[in-house]
Amino acid sequence: MPKILKSVQSDGGFSVADETIIDPTRNIIDANSVKVLDNSNDKTYKKEFIVHGSLDNGNVSLEMTPTHTVESDRIVFVSGFMLGTWKGYPVAVFTANANSAEINCTLSNHGLTTADVISVEFAAPYTGSNGNYAVTVVDDDEFTFTIGAPLDANNPVLAQSVEITSYSLNWEFAVRIESAVLSDSNTDLSLAAVSKDIVKDNVPPGHIWDINPIVNNTTKIVTFTPSVTTATDLELRGNGIRWSGKVELVYTERNY
């Protein structure tokens, strides 16, 4: 019996530009996003995709990409599992009086105890004082240590950065987010409801990481915005906080 093939059928899978998109066992491979239609309701569909973005000293907040455009009179249910990762050491702000070997450091929630020995790396031109030093704790956010010789015999050193390299090098922050977005007849978007569940909170001392679903009424999109707050440079090494997320959208009309 003759076999009738439709225009997009393929016996051995489906490819675009010689790259397999659907393999012979019906697995979807290397697709930018997956959009599932509801055959019984042409006003509704489901879409899954990956979002990403990186934070650094110049960008402490951003909109993750790709974004999703919302039309007028729509409801969008958004689910996301977001993971932020950073490879770097906490950076403390320090001061030292002229001709003083005592270093006074500020690092929020440093977690140290008096007599702990830490490893430090100063920024130039003070790298000759890098080493291991016992700390004296002042409070939860401040501590001191004494180096071998003053950093500057004639001038105070004010609000400079020093990395505390005895902490972990790797940090992760994971959040599960559910939200609902509404658009009206003028395509004004609003967040109708948001639920956040922090799955893992392992961020460096001195850092506050966060991520939230957002709507942008200039571009008419929904996405997520990660942010970081720190009193110092975000890093003296590394490539910033890398954010990735798995997003699921269920998109439907507001009025049937």
C-alpha positions in Angstrom: 0.0 0.0 0.0 1.4 3.4 -0.9 2.6 5.5 2.1 1.3 9.1 2.2 3.8 11.6 3.7 2.8 15.0 4.8 5.1 17.9 4.2 6.8 17.8 7.6 6.9 14.0 8.1 10.2 12.2 8.2 10.7 8.4 8.7 14.1 8.9 10.4 13.4 12.0 12.5 13.2 15.7 11.6 16.1 18.1 11.0 16.7 21.7 10.2 19.8 22.9 8.4 21.2 19.3 8.7 20.8 19.4 12.5 18.5 16.9 14.2 15.6 18.5 16.0 13.5 15.3 16.6 15.4 12.0 16.6 13.9 8.7 15.3 12.6 7.8 18.8 10.8 11.2 19.0 13.1 12.9 21.4 13.4 16.7 21.0 17.1 17.7 20.7 18.7 21.2 20.8 15.4 23.1 20.5 15.5 26.7 21.7 12.0 26.3 23.2 9.1 23.9 23.2 5.6 25.2 22.6 2.7 22.7 23.2 -0.8 23.6 21.9 -4.1 22.6 23.3 -6.1 21.1 20.4 -9.3 21.4 22.4 -8.7 25.0 23.2 -7.0 27.1 20.6 -6.7 30.0 23.1 -4.2 28.2 25.3 -0.7 26.8 24.9 2.2 25.8 27.0 5.8 26.8 26.4 9.1 25.6 28.0 12.5 27.3 27.6 15.8 28.2 29.4 16.6 31.8 30.6 20.0 33.1 31.5 22.0 36.2 32.5 25.2 37.2 34.3 25.8 39.8 37.1 29.1 41.6 37.5 30.4 44.9 39.0 28.8 46.9 36.1 25.5 45.0 36.2 24.1 44.2 39.6 20.6 43.6 38.3 19.3 42.6 34.9 16.4 41.1 32.9 17.1 37.4 32.1 16.8 36.4 28.4 15.0 35.3 26.4 11.9 37.2 27.5 8.3 36.4 26.6 6.0 38.9 25.0 2.4 39.2 26.4 -0.5 40.4 24.3 -3.6 42.2 25.5 -6.3 40.4 27.6 -4.1 37.5 28.6 -3.3 35.4 31.7 0.2 33.8 31.9 1.0 31.3 34.6 4.8 31.2 35.0 6.8 28.6 36.8 10.6 28.8 37.1 13.4 27.0 38.8 16.3 29.4 39.1 20.0 28.8 39.9 22.7 31.4 40.5 26.3 30.3 40.8 29.5 32.2 41.6 33.1 31.2 41.7 34.9 33.7 43.8 36.0 34.7 47.3 34.2 37.2 49.7 35.7 40.7 49.5 36.0 42.8 52.6 36.3 46.5 52.9 39.3 47.5 55.0 41.0 50.6 56.5 44.4 51.0 58.1 45.7 54.0 60.0 48.9 55.7 58.8 51.9 53.8 60.1 49.7 51.1 61.6 49.9 47.3 61.0 46.3 46.7 62.2 43.8 46.1 59.4 40.1 46.9 60.2 37.7 44.9 58.0 34.0 45.1 57.4 32.3 42.0 56.0 28.6 41.4 56.8 27.9 38.1 58.5 31.5 37.1 58.3 31.0 34.1 60.6 34.5 34.3 62.1 35.5 33.7 65.6 38.4 35.4 67.5 41.7 33.5 66.8 40.5 32.0 63.5 43.3 32.1 60.9 42.3 33.5 57.5 44.1 33.8 54.2 43.9 37.2 52.6 44.9 38.7 49.3 45.2 42.5 49.0 44.7 44.5 45.8 47.7 46.3 44.3 49.8 48.0 45.5 49.6 46.1 48.8 50.0 42.5 47.5 53.3 42.1 49.5 51.2 41.8 52.6 49.2 38.8 51.4 49.3 36.0 53.9 47.7 34.1 56.8 46.6 36.1 59.9 44.7 35.4 63.1 41.6 37.6 63.5 40.0 39.5 66.4 36.2 39.7 66.1 34.6 43.1 66.8 31.0 42.1 66.0 29.1 40.1 63.4 30.2 42.5 60.6 33.7 43.6 61.7 37.0 42.1 62.5 40.7 43.0 62.7 44.0 41.4 62.1 47.6 42.5 62.3 50.1 42.3 59.4 53.9 42.4 59.6 54.4 46.0 58.6 52.2 49.1 58.0 50.8 49.3 54.5 51.6 53.1 54.4 53.9 54.8 56.9 52.6 58.3 56.1 48.9 58.0 55.0 45.8 56.1 56.1 44.5 53.5 53.7 40.7 54.0 53.5 37.9 51.7 52.1 40.0 49.4 50.0 39.2 45.8 49.1 40.8 42.5 50.4 39.8 39.0 49.4 39.4 36.5 52.1 40.6 33.3 50.3 40.1 30.9 53.2 36.4 30.8 52.5 34.9 28.5 49.9 35.4 29.3 46.2 32.0 28.1 45.0 28.5 29.5 45.9 25.0 28.6 44.8 21.5 30.1 45.3 18.4 28.2 44.1 14.8 29.4 44.0 11.5 27.9 42.9 9.1 30.6 41.7 5.4 30.5 40.8 3.6 33.6 39.5 0.6 34.7 37.5 0.7 37.7 35.1 -2.4 39.6 33.9 -2.7 41.9 30.9 -5.7 44.1 30.3 -7.2 45.5 27.1 -4.5 48.1 26.9 -1.7 45.5 27.4 -0.9 46.9 30.8 0.8 44.0 32.6 0.7 43.2 36.3 1.9 40.5 38.6 -1.3 39.1 40.1 0.4 36.7 42.5 3.9 35.5 43.4 5.2 32.6 45.4 8.9 32.0 46.1 10.6 29.0 47.8 14.3 29.2 48.4 15.7 25.8 47.8 19.4 26.5 48.6 20.9 29.7 50.2 24.7 29.4 50.0 25.9 32.9 49.2 29.2 34.5 50.3 29.4 36.6 53.5 28.7 40.2 52.6 26.4 39.3 49.7 22.6 39.4 49.3 21.3 37.5 46.3 17.7 37.7 45.1 15.6 36.9 42.0 12.0 37.9 41.2 9.5 37.5 38.3 8.9 40.9 36.7 6.8 42.5 34.0 8.1 45.3 31.8 5.3 47.6 30.6 7.6 49.3 28.1 8.5 46.2 26.2 5.4 44.2 27.3 7.4 41.2 28.4 7.5 38.9 31.4 10.8 37.5 32.6 12.9 37.2 35.8 15.3 39.7 37.4 18.2 38.5 39.5 20.1 41.0 41.7 23.0 41.2 44.1 23.8 43.6 46.9 27.3 43.9 48.3 29.3 46.7 50.0 32.4 45.9 47.9 33.3 45.0 44.4 31.4 41.9 43.4 34.7 40.2 42.7 38.4 40.6 42.2 38.5 37.5 40.0 36.1 35.3 38.1 33.3 36.1 35.6 30.4 37.2 37.8 27.3 35.4 39.1 25.8 33.2 36.4 22.1 32.8 36.5 20.1 30.1 34.6 16.6 29.0 34.9 14.1 26.5 33.5 10.8 28.3 32.7 7.3 26.9 32.0 4.6 29.2 30.7 0.9 28.4 30.4 -0.6 31.2 28.3 -4.3 31.8 27.8 -6.9 34.5 27.0 -8.3 36.3 30.0 -11.9 36.1 28.7 -13.5 33.2 26.9 
